[in-house]
Amino acid sequence: MNYFKILKLSIFLVLPFSVAAEIDPFEKINQTTHNLNQKLDLEVASPIARLYKDITPDFLEIGITNFTHNIEDLSISINNILQGKVNDGISDLVRFAINSTIGLAGFIDISSDLGFDKHDEDFGQTLAVWGVSDGPYIVLPGLGPSTLRDTLAMIPDSFLTPLWLIDHDQTSYSLTAIDLIDTRARYLGLESVVIGDEYLFYRDAYLQSREFEIKDGEVEDDFDNFDDFD
């Protein structure tokens, strides 16, 4: 669920990220969808994630996280290459090959110990590198914050994963569910970092997080300006 992915950077947000009104032309609908998503998370996703975390041994939880991350590496590799970052793409492909074989289908992250760093790329970032603008901000039912560009990018991303090669619907659905539950479990407790208006916080955090990811962390900030007040 995208709600929890965007909180990776939100803990570092100190100042509000100003978003022009035209970025969120569907604000009323988005707020309604956001509220429904939050209710769904409170009543369904969070309880399941807490139960999963309570009953799953640490070593198994780490293995499941490694497994889901390994599935992502093939898509990440392709998107890195499409963005012109060939060396990173090859590194991701090697990660996937090593962890899928020696690492027992990815349950053991051997590649990181060998110096092959994990990256985080998707087709939305690829389109941004190609010059496609964000488009309007959208809150997707059950998935959370997105933009028109990132929403459309979910279609090709769904085909850039080895899961679609599995010719057994129940297995594929089960692996997807495990991925969602494991992701939600890893972000339990981060709701406490929300500051001010919840809807605006999630929106601004998502947009700033995406900018950070698209530019590989090379974004300008105004934090150095605080030195002027010393």
VOPA-390886 format. One line per field, with one value per residue: x, y, z of N, C-alpha, C in turn; residue in three letters. Coordinates in Angstrom, 3 decimals, always signed. Atoms other than C-alpha are relative to their C-alpha. Last residue first. Layout:
# residues N
nx: (X ...) $
ny: (Y ...) $
nz: (Z ...) $
cax: (X ...) $
cay: (Y ...) $
caz: (Z ...) $
cx: (X ...) $
cy: (Y ...) $
cz: (Z ...) $
r: (ALA ...) $
# end
This chain:
# residues 230
nx: (-0.852 +0.692 +0.114 -1.242 +0.207 +0.368 -1.210 -0.387 -0.266 +0.836 -0.369 +0.991 -0.682 -0.442 -0.975 -1.303 -0.261 -0.300 -1.243 -1.054 -0.186 -0.677 -1.409 -0.578 -0.100 -1.050 -1.279 -0.181 -0.229 -1.290 -1.042 +0.084 -0.446 +1.076 +1.022 +0.063 +0.882 -0.785 -0.181 +1.111 -0.441 -0.481 +0.849 +0.253 -1.263 -0.586 +0.740 -0.290 -1.360 +0.029 +0.731 -0.785 -1.103 +0.564 +0.305 -1.286 -0.519 +0.755 -0.353 -1.365 +0.028 +0.564 +0.894 +1.253 +0.556 -0.404 +0.959 +1.238 +0.072 -0.241 -1.447 -0.545 +0.600 -0.708 -1.221 +0.344 +0.227 -1.235 -0.118 +1.103 -0.363 -1.136 +0.483 +0.242 -0.601 -0.464 -0.505 -1.423 -0.765 +0.656 +0.612 -0.012 +1.147 -0.124 +0.704 +1.440 +0.774 +0.328 +1.454 +0.598 +0.248 -1.311 -0.430 +0.734 -0.530 -1.260 +0.373 +0.240 +1.232 +0.474 +1.459 +0.536 +1.371 +0.984 +0.972 -0.212 -1.022 -1.279 -0.397 -0.535 -1.434 -0.537 -1.266 +0.209 -0.023 +1.148 +1.241 +0.743 -0.757 -0.606 +1.017 +0.938 -0.679 -0.503 +1.134 +0.628 -0.889 +0.224 +1.293 -0.183 -0.724 +0.905 +0.916 -0.787 -0.264 -0.934 -1.377 -0.365 +0.825 -0.533 -1.299 +0.245 +0.493 -1.076 -0.925 +0.637 +0.061 -1.282 -0.016 +0.949 -0.646 -0.938 +0.802 +0.648 -1.022 -0.346 +1.128 -0.039 -1.112 +0.450 +0.919 -0.783 -0.798 -1.348 -1.080 -0.105 +0.003 -1.254 -1.109 +0.076 -0.458 -1.446 -0.615 +0.145 -0.851 -1.420 -0.392 +0.857 +0.201 -1.275 -0.330 +0.917 -0.462 -1.213 +0.425 +0.681 -1.007 -0.679 +0.971 +0.159 -1.192 +0.108 +1.149 -0.257 +1.056 +1.307 +1.024 -0.534 +0.257 +1.377 +0.919 +0.494 +1.060 -0.370 +1.009 +0.779 +0.140 +0.633 -1.006 -0.544 +0.803 -0.658 -1.426 -0.410 -0.334 -1.241 -1.072 +0.008 -0.872 +0.845) $
ny: (+0.282 -0.435 -1.451 -0.531 -0.221 -1.398 -0.763 +0.189 -1.301 -0.292 -1.176 -1.070 -1.262 -0.687 +0.821 -0.659 -0.241 +1.268 +0.529 -0.850 +0.373 +1.288 -0.275 -0.772 +0.817 +0.994 -0.676 -0.495 +1.140 +0.593 -0.826 +0.112 +1.319 +0.602 -0.881 -1.320 -0.911 -1.124 -1.017 -0.947 -1.226 -0.999 -0.189 -1.424 -0.718 +0.319 -0.736 -1.422 -0.213 +0.134 -1.135 -1.215 +0.062 -0.305 -1.433 -0.692 +0.219 -0.866 -1.386 -0.233 -0.002 -1.230 +0.525 +0.415 +1.109 +1.248 +0.262 +0.600 +1.438 +0.791 +0.053 +1.010 +1.292 +0.554 +0.700 +1.029 +1.271 +0.787 +0.655 +0.954 +1.187 +0.693 +0.607 -1.058 +0.238 -1.118 -1.229 -0.115 +1.143 +0.845 +1.209 +0.995 +0.902 +0.898 -0.286 -0.005 +0.730 -0.728 -0.003 -1.315 -0.237 -0.225 -1.324 -0.996 +0.048 -0.751 -1.393 -0.595 +0.523 -0.665 -0.089 -1.277 +0.014 -0.803 -0.429 -1.366 +0.038 +0.305 -1.199 -1.035 +0.184 -1.090 -0.441 -0.034 -1.340 -0.769 +0.757 -0.555 +0.293 +1.335 +0.962 +0.264 +0.618 +1.322 +0.889 +0.219 +0.945 +1.287 +0.517 +0.368 +1.281 +1.024 +0.342 +0.694 +1.378 +0.370 -0.255 -1.361 -0.918 +0.017 -0.681 -1.439 -0.460 +0.111 -1.107 -1.223 +0.146 -0.338 -1.350 -0.033 +0.664 -0.949 -0.997 +0.642 +0.203 -1.327 -0.403 +0.789 -0.528 -1.310 +0.247 +0.504 -1.044 -0.104 +0.386 +1.457 +0.674 -0.319 +0.586 +1.436 +0.210 -0.205 +1.161 +1.192 -0.091 +0.173 +1.252 +1.125 +0.116 +0.349 +1.366 +0.858 -0.003 +0.804 +1.397 +0.370 +0.098 +1.276 +1.049 +0.025 +0.611 +1.442 +0.485 +0.059 +0.902 -0.508 +0.815 +1.348 +0.779 +0.499 -0.911 +0.573 -0.782 -0.093 +0.435 -1.109 -0.970 -1.244 -1.038 -0.240 -0.990 -1.295 +0.198 -0.409 -1.419 -0.245 +0.304 -0.846 -1.143 -1.197) $
nz: (-1.169 -1.224 -0.019 -0.564 -1.425 -0.240 -0.272 -1.378 -0.603 -1.161 -0.766 +0.021 +0.306 -1.210 -0.730 +0.130 +1.422 +0.666 -0.559 +0.541 +1.400 +0.037 -0.282 +1.092 +1.197 -0.220 +0.126 +1.359 +0.890 -0.343 +0.584 +1.454 +0.443 +0.769 +0.564 -0.621 +0.718 +0.496 -1.041 +0.072 +0.641 -0.951 -1.178 -0.235 -0.145 -1.303 -1.036 +0.149 -0.486 -1.461 -0.576 +0.228 -0.957 -1.322 -0.012 -0.095 -1.356 -0.906 +0.312 -0.466 -1.458 -0.551 -1.039 +0.637 -0.769 +0.648 +1.071 -0.511 +0.298 -1.196 -0.198 +0.905 -0.362 -1.164 +0.437 +0.985 -0.688 -0.005 +1.298 +0.106 -0.768 +0.618 +1.235 +0.980 +1.301 +0.804 -0.577 +0.323 -0.464 -1.011 +0.544 -1.072 -0.095 -1.147 -1.259 +0.180 -1.008 -1.232 -0.209 +0.159 +1.429 +0.599 -0.455 +0.788 +1.358 -0.018 -0.215 +1.309 +0.584 +1.209 -0.064 +0.450 +0.505 -0.723 +1.008 +0.471 +1.043 -0.649 -0.745 +0.890 +0.137 +0.818 -0.577 -1.450 -0.564 +0.508 -0.232 -1.138 -1.223 +0.063 +0.441 -1.091 -1.151 +0.375 +0.180 -1.309 -0.684 +0.649 -0.482 -1.400 +0.013 +0.506 -1.099 -1.029 +0.401 -1.073 +0.415 -0.403 +0.785 +1.363 -0.036 -0.057 +1.298 +0.982 -0.283 +0.501 +1.455 +0.627 +0.551 +1.118 +1.123 +0.590 +0.724 +1.136 +1.032 +0.515 +0.848 +1.225 +0.797 +0.483 +1.103 +1.121 +0.639 -0.578 +0.909 +0.095 -1.303 -0.684 +0.762 -0.246 -1.379 -0.041 +0.648 -0.860 -1.186 +0.305 +0.662 -0.356 -1.442 -0.628 +0.402 -0.751 -1.387 -0.085 +0.130 -1.245 -1.060 +0.212 -0.305 -1.448 -0.590 +0.232 -0.770 -1.435 -0.473 +0.422 -0.664 -0.185 +1.206 +0.037 +0.678 +1.248 +0.630 +1.415 +0.979 +0.533 -1.084 +0.411 +0.107 -1.334 -0.715 -0.064 -0.151 -1.336 -0.038 +0.701 -0.924 -1.182 +0.156 +0.000) $
cax: (+22.086 +19.180 +21.149 +22.176 +18.527 +19.126 +20.997 +17.643 +16.321 +16.436 +17.671 +17.259 +19.863 +18.317 +18.109 +16.357 +13.252 +13.339 +13.587 +10.898 +8.701 +9.230 +8.341 +5.099 +4.227 +5.028 +2.974 -0.064 +0.264 +0.675 -2.174 -4.550 -3.418 -3.681 -0.974 +1.988 +1.976 +5.000 +2.781 +1.604 +5.073 +3.999 +3.693 +5.752 +7.412 +4.097 +2.455 +5.166 +4.880 +1.109 +1.338 +4.055 +2.163 -0.944 +1.024 +2.486 -0.998 -2.426 +0.319 -0.121 -3.907 -3.600 -1.282 +0.735 +3.482 +5.103 +3.138 +5.054 +8.381 +7.731 +7.947 +4.377 +2.784 +5.229 +3.764 +0.316 +1.472 +2.927 -0.580 -0.985 +2.466 +1.714 -1.750 -0.304 -0.340 -1.329 -3.229 -3.572 -6.935 -8.859 -6.358 -5.641 -4.741 -2.463 -2.804 -0.125 +3.372 +5.129 +6.651 +10.229 +11.884 +13.271 +9.682 +8.589 +11.352 +10.314 +6.775 +8.227 +9.768 +13.140 +14.475 +18.076 +19.718 +23.497 +25.569 +28.509 +28.787 +26.949 +24.125 +24.006 +23.573 +20.118 +18.710 +15.026 +15.665 +14.627 +17.141 +19.953 +22.216 +19.619 +17.169 +19.600 +22.394 +20.279 +18.305 +21.413 +23.099 +20.098 +20.262 +23.971 +23.265 +20.648 +22.956 +25.627 +23.084 +21.693 +20.172 +16.657 +15.493 +18.432 +17.391 +13.793 +14.815 +16.909 +14.187 +11.686 +14.035 +14.894 +11.268 +10.995 +14.135 +12.539 +9.608 +11.982 +14.180 +11.101 +9.962 +13.392 +13.462 +10.026 +11.217 +14.255 +12.134 +9.575 +6.084 +3.220 +3.341 +4.356 +1.563 -0.961 +0.186 -0.094 -3.591 -4.715 -3.171 -4.723 -8.309 -9.961 -7.380 -6.235 -9.761 -10.630 -7.536 -8.437 -11.977 -10.597 -8.149 -10.926 -13.005 -9.984 -9.177 -12.734 -12.546 -9.005 -9.648 -7.715 -4.638 -1.571 -3.520 -3.672 +0.104 +1.865 +4.025 +5.998 +5.499 +8.718 +10.198 +10.006 +12.547 +9.995 +8.166 +10.936 +10.026 +6.409 +5.798 +5.969 +3.365 +0.551 +1.536 +0.000) $
cay: (+31.812 +32.929 +32.869 +29.285 +28.371 +28.899 +25.583 +23.789 +25.322 +22.220 +21.285 +17.766 +15.176 +12.213 +10.029 +12.807 +10.688 +9.378 +12.811 +14.247 +11.274 +11.870 +15.541 +14.675 +11.917 +13.961 +16.884 +14.688 +12.730 +15.925 +17.667 +14.818 +14.616 +18.340 +19.095 +16.769 +13.038 +11.427 +9.210 +7.281 +5.738 +3.186 +0.236 +0.814 -2.603 -4.349 -2.576 -3.820 -7.378 -7.320 -5.971 -8.453 -11.355 -10.338 -10.258 -13.690 -15.063 -13.545 -15.161 -18.521 -18.422 -17.386 -20.203 -19.692 -17.738 -15.613 -12.574 -12.778 -12.224 -8.470 -5.980 -6.663 -4.875 -2.009 -1.502 -0.826 +0.994 +3.742 +5.053 +5.760 +7.331 +9.775 +10.676 +11.205 +8.928 +8.800 +5.798 +2.226 +1.087 +3.601 +5.781 +9.342 +11.461 +14.478 +15.999 +15.485 +14.573 +15.703 +13.334 +14.365 +11.010 +11.083 +11.474 +8.505 +6.399 +7.519 +6.343 +3.146 +2.216 +2.574 +1.785 +0.597 -2.211 -2.167 -5.007 -5.125 -8.883 -8.561 -6.860 -9.727 -12.461 -11.312 -14.629 -15.292 -14.292 -17.484 -19.453 -16.874 -18.983 -18.898 -15.988 -13.933 -14.254 -13.628 -10.742 -9.003 -9.504 -7.831 -4.971 -4.462 -4.507 -1.805 +0.275 +0.134 +0.962 +4.107 +5.350 +5.694 +2.616 +0.710 +1.731 +0.786 -2.704 -3.318 -2.035 -4.410 -7.348 -6.151 -6.034 -9.805 -9.666 -7.121 -9.473 -12.330 -10.183 -9.041 -12.657 -13.686 -10.852 -11.916 -15.517 -14.578 -12.379 -15.092 -14.302 -14.383 -10.802 -9.182 -10.927 -10.001 -6.377 -6.383 -7.891 -5.291 -2.474 -3.544 -4.114 -1.563 +1.205 +0.695 +0.615 +3.748 +5.485 +4.458 +5.818 +9.124 +9.370 +8.642 +11.496 +13.817 +12.895 +13.645 +17.083 +17.741 +16.852 +19.829 +18.924 +20.117 +23.147 +24.510 +24.815 +22.595 +24.048 +21.380 +21.983 +22.314 +19.636 +16.574 +13.949 +11.464 +11.885 +10.162 +6.510 +7.559 +7.465 +3.655 +3.317 +5.037 +3.314 +0.000) $
caz: (+14.526 +12.293 +9.048 +9.758 +9.217 +5.503 +5.394 +5.752 +2.552 +0.445 -3.008 -4.259 -5.194 -3.381 -6.473 -8.436 -8.998 -5.424 -3.777 -6.044 -5.167 -1.446 -1.826 -3.577 -1.110 +1.982 +0.674 +0.082 +3.310 +5.349 +3.556 +4.402 +8.032 +8.793 +11.328 +11.779 +11.080 +12.742 +14.923 +11.876 +11.799 +14.382 +12.018 +8.883 +8.597 +9.269 +6.326 +3.963 +5.279 +4.842 +1.286 +0.244 +1.812 -0.131 -3.400 -2.677 -1.982 -5.168 -7.267 -5.568 -6.008 -9.658 -10.716 -13.878 -12.132 -14.833 -13.625 -10.349 -12.130 -12.069 -14.927 -16.076 -13.103 -13.633 -17.124 -15.603 -12.449 -14.652 -15.347 -11.632 -11.349 -14.167 -12.848 -9.401 -6.372 -2.713 -1.325 -2.496 -1.118 -3.200 -5.112 -3.976 -7.005 -7.488 -10.936 -13.602 -12.545 -15.728 -18.284 -19.066 -19.729 -16.175 -14.939 -17.063 -15.478 -11.994 -12.684 -14.140 -10.795 -9.084 -5.631 -5.468 -3.511 -3.207 -4.642 -2.233 -1.624 +1.692 -0.184 -2.678 -0.065 +0.961 +2.181 +1.492 -2.117 -3.874 -1.777 -1.638 -3.862 -6.616 -6.468 -4.373 -6.914 -10.018 -8.502 -7.227 -10.617 -12.262 -9.781 -10.513 -14.250 -13.773 -11.582 -14.281 -16.997 -15.382 -18.654 -17.240 -19.172 -17.636 -14.126 -14.933 -16.070 -12.954 -10.631 -12.245 -11.671 -8.159 -6.954 -6.495 -4.355 -2.055 -1.483 -0.602 +1.647 +3.566 +3.877 +5.168 +7.705 +8.954 +9.165 +11.246 +13.508 +14.229 +12.883 +15.407 +16.681 +13.377 +11.462 +14.161 +13.980 +10.174 +10.294 +12.851 +10.739 +7.436 +8.562 +10.865 +10.945 +7.349 +6.010 +7.994 +6.641 +3.103 +3.508 +4.821 +1.913 -0.581 +0.839 +0.853 -2.743 -3.855 -2.252 -3.506 -7.150 -8.549 -6.473 -8.409 -9.647 -6.092 -5.891 -3.342 -0.589 +1.262 +4.976 +7.019 +9.229 +7.044 +8.025 +9.361 +6.051 +4.128 +4.617 +5.150 +1.391 +1.280 +3.902 +2.118 -1.126 +0.000) $
cx: (+0.525 +0.834 -0.601 -0.064 +1.259 -0.204 -0.320 +1.238 +0.521 +0.440 -0.925 +0.480 -1.019 +0.670 +0.605 +1.092 +1.394 +0.384 +0.416 +1.370 +1.091 +0.280 +0.811 +1.479 +0.711 +0.196 +1.163 +1.379 +0.253 +0.331 +1.378 +1.125 +0.018 +0.478 -1.093 -1.079 -0.149 -0.865 +0.792 +0.193 -1.118 +0.414 +0.622 -0.979 -0.207 +1.280 +0.607 -0.699 +0.386 +1.377 +0.021 -0.674 +0.864 +1.088 -0.534 -0.201 +1.315 +0.543 -0.701 +0.407 +1.381 +0.077 -0.522 -0.918 -1.376 -0.575 +0.348 -0.973 -1.289 -0.114 +0.347 +1.514 +0.509 -0.533 +0.776 +1.245 -0.277 -0.168 +1.225 +0.072 -1.098 +0.318 +1.124 -0.503 -0.146 +0.640 +0.509 +0.627 +1.489 +0.856 -0.639 -0.774 +0.170 -1.281 +0.253 -0.662 -1.462 -0.885 -0.308 -1.498 -0.713 -0.146 +1.356 +0.419 -0.694 +0.623 +1.227 -0.484 -0.269 -1.317 -0.496 -1.526 -0.422 -1.376 -1.157 -0.931 +0.234 +1.146 +1.340 +0.473 +0.628 +1.527 +0.603 +1.271 -0.202 -0.107 -1.245 -1.357 -0.756 +0.688 +0.531 -1.063 -0.989 +0.622 +0.460 -1.106 -0.545 +0.868 -0.286 -1.275 +0.204 +0.645 -0.949 -0.869 +0.760 +0.336 +1.029 +1.435 +0.318 -0.779 +0.596 +1.303 -0.199 -0.430 +1.136 +0.918 -0.609 -0.011 +1.242 +0.050 -0.896 +0.674 +0.897 -0.782 -0.618 +1.029 +0.251 -1.103 +0.078 +1.067 -0.500 -0.886 +0.739 +0.843 +1.351 +1.154 +0.292 +0.108 +1.324 +1.151 -0.026 +0.552 +1.519 +0.657 -0.161 +0.889 +1.514 +0.466 -0.736 -0.172 +1.292 +0.283 -0.868 +0.505 +1.205 -0.457 -0.633 +1.058 +0.651 -0.965 -0.106 +1.174 -0.175 -1.170 +0.046 -1.162 -1.402 -1.088 +0.547 -0.254 -1.361 -1.025 -0.385 -1.158 +0.485 -1.039 -0.876 -0.194 -0.596 +1.059 +0.535 -0.729 +0.725 +1.486 +0.484 +0.424 +1.368 +1.257 +0.050 +0.878) $
cy: (+1.274 -0.269 +0.520 +1.500 +0.528 +0.296 +1.455 +0.816 -0.115 +1.323 +0.143 +1.147 +1.111 +1.331 +0.738 -0.735 +0.582 +0.199 -1.273 -0.515 +0.844 -0.420 -1.294 +0.277 +0.750 -0.851 -0.971 +0.604 +0.470 -1.154 -0.578 +0.783 -0.124 -1.304 -0.769 +0.828 +1.307 +1.009 +1.200 +1.155 +1.024 +1.309 +1.029 +0.248 +1.477 +0.787 -0.231 +0.807 +1.466 +0.283 -0.034 +1.206 +1.249 +0.007 +0.423 +1.512 +0.747 -0.103 +0.970 +1.444 +0.265 +0.048 +1.199 -0.684 -0.355 -1.224 -1.277 -0.338 -0.653 -1.470 -0.740 -0.135 -1.131 -1.380 -0.606 -0.712 -1.137 -1.335 -0.906 -0.770 -1.066 -1.306 -0.789 -0.694 +1.277 -0.425 +1.015 +1.282 +0.093 -1.220 -0.828 -1.212 -0.913 -0.817 -1.064 +0.253 -0.166 -0.833 +0.665 +0.073 +1.329 +0.295 +0.358 +1.414 +1.035 +0.033 +0.893 +1.441 +0.758 -0.629 +0.812 -0.030 +1.407 -0.098 +0.719 +0.475 +1.376 -0.027 -0.204 +1.247 +1.155 -0.101 +1.043 +0.424 +0.080 +1.384 +0.825 -0.642 +0.469 -0.351 -1.428 -1.031 -0.376 -0.720 -1.430 -1.043 -0.328 -1.083 -1.376 -0.594 -0.504 -1.371 -1.113 -0.424 -0.768 -1.489 -0.332 +0.349 +1.460 +0.968 +0.081 +0.794 +1.513 +0.564 +0.011 +1.202 +1.241 -0.134 +0.265 +1.362 +0.008 -0.596 +1.048 +1.021 -0.573 -0.107 +1.375 +0.395 -0.725 +0.643 +1.311 -0.242 -0.503 +1.002 +0.167 -0.462 -1.494 -0.746 +0.211 -0.715 -1.484 -0.235 +0.109 -1.250 -1.199 +0.000 -0.162 -1.338 -1.281 -0.247 -0.463 -1.466 -0.897 -0.098 -0.934 -1.458 -0.464 -0.234 -1.381 -1.100 -0.100 -0.720 -1.504 -0.575 -0.136 -0.852 +0.496 -0.934 -1.427 -0.883 -0.647 +0.954 -0.589 +0.674 +0.217 -0.521 +1.154 +0.909 +1.351 +1.094 +0.291 +0.995 +1.327 -0.220 +0.448 +1.458 +0.152 -0.200 +0.911 +1.244) $
cz: (+0.617 +1.249 +1.289 +0.112 +0.657 +1.477 +0.317 +0.367 +1.421 +0.592 +1.194 +0.870 -0.162 -0.242 +1.186 +0.779 -0.207 -1.458 -0.734 +0.445 -0.661 -1.444 -0.048 +0.224 -1.118 -1.240 +0.171 -0.193 -1.433 -0.942 +0.268 -0.678 -1.518 -0.640 -0.717 -0.682 +0.765 -0.738 -0.494 +0.977 -0.158 -0.626 +0.940 +1.142 +0.312 +0.240 +1.373 +1.082 -0.081 +0.585 +1.522 +0.652 -0.107 +1.059 +1.358 +0.034 +0.202 +1.432 +0.943 -0.207 +0.578 +1.523 +0.771 +1.008 -0.556 +0.702 -0.771 -1.121 +0.472 -0.360 +1.278 +0.133 -0.888 +0.370 +1.156 -0.520 -0.991 +0.709 -0.047 -1.313 -0.056 +0.726 -0.677 -1.261 -0.817 -1.314 -1.004 +0.513 -0.229 +0.348 +1.110 -0.495 +1.203 +0.130 +1.061 +1.336 -0.387 +0.923 +1.335 +0.159 -0.250 -1.492 -0.603 +0.382 -0.885 -1.394 +0.016 +0.113 -1.293 -0.451 -1.183 +0.080 -0.390 -0.644 +0.707 -1.094 -0.620 -0.997 +0.684 +0.742 -0.767 -0.029 -0.933 +0.739 +1.492 +0.643 -0.317 +0.222 +1.239 +1.314 -0.014 -0.372 +1.089 +1.199 -0.293 -0.112 +1.392 +0.634 -0.576 +0.577 +1.419 -0.021 -0.438 +1.176 +1.077 -0.162 +1.060 -0.379 +0.314 -0.895 -1.400 +0.081 -0.006 -1.354 -1.011 +0.182 -0.640 -1.520 -0.847 -0.696 -1.232 -1.226 -0.646 -0.827 -1.277 -1.112 -0.604 -0.965 -1.344 -0.877 -0.597 -1.227 -1.235 -0.782 +0.680 -0.894 -0.124 +1.324 +0.725 -0.693 +0.364 +1.404 +0.079 -0.599 +0.934 +1.238 -0.101 -0.582 +0.369 +1.489 +0.651 -0.310 +0.868 +1.436 +0.121 -0.028 +1.313 +1.071 -0.128 +0.428 +1.514 +0.649 -0.142 +0.790 +1.526 +0.502 -0.373 +0.547 +0.099 -1.213 -0.131 -0.605 -1.351 -0.726 -1.412 -0.980 -0.447 +1.203 -0.377 -0.023 +1.392 +0.884 +0.171 +0.248 +1.377 +0.149 -0.634 +0.819 +1.215 +0.000) $
r: (ASP PHE ASP ASP PHE ASN ASP PHE ASP ASP GLU VAL GLU GLY ASP LYS ILE GLU PHE GLU ARG SER GLN LEU TYR ALA ASP ARG TYR PHE LEU TYR GLU ASP GLY ILE VAL VAL SER GLU LEU GLY LEU TYR ARG ALA ARG THR ASP ILE LEU ASP ILE ALA THR LEU SER TYR SER THR GLN ASP HIS ASP ILE LEU TRP LEU PRO THR LEU PHE SER ASP PRO ILE MET ALA LEU THR ASP ARG LEU THR SER PRO GLY LEU GLY PRO LEU VAL ILE TYR PRO GLY ASP SER VAL GLY TRP VAL ALA LEU THR GLN GLY PHE ASP GLU ASP HIS LYS ASP PHE GLY LEU ASP SER SER ILE ASP ILE PHE GLY ALA LEU GLY ILE THR SER ASN ILE ALA PHE ARG VAL LEU ASP SER ILE GLY ASP ASN VAL LYS GLY GLN LEU ILE ASN ASN ILE SER ILE SER LEU ASP GLU ILE ASN HIS THR PHE ASN THR ILE GLY ILE GLU LEU PHE ASP PRO THR ILE ASP LYS TYR LEU ARG ALA ILE PRO SER ALA VAL GLU LEU ASP LEU LYS GLN ASN LEU ASN HIS THR THR GLN ASN ILE LYS GLU PHE PRO ASP ILE GLU ALA ALA VAL SER PHE PRO LEU VAL LEU PHE ILE SER LEU LYS LEU ILE LYS PHE TYR ASN MET) $
# end
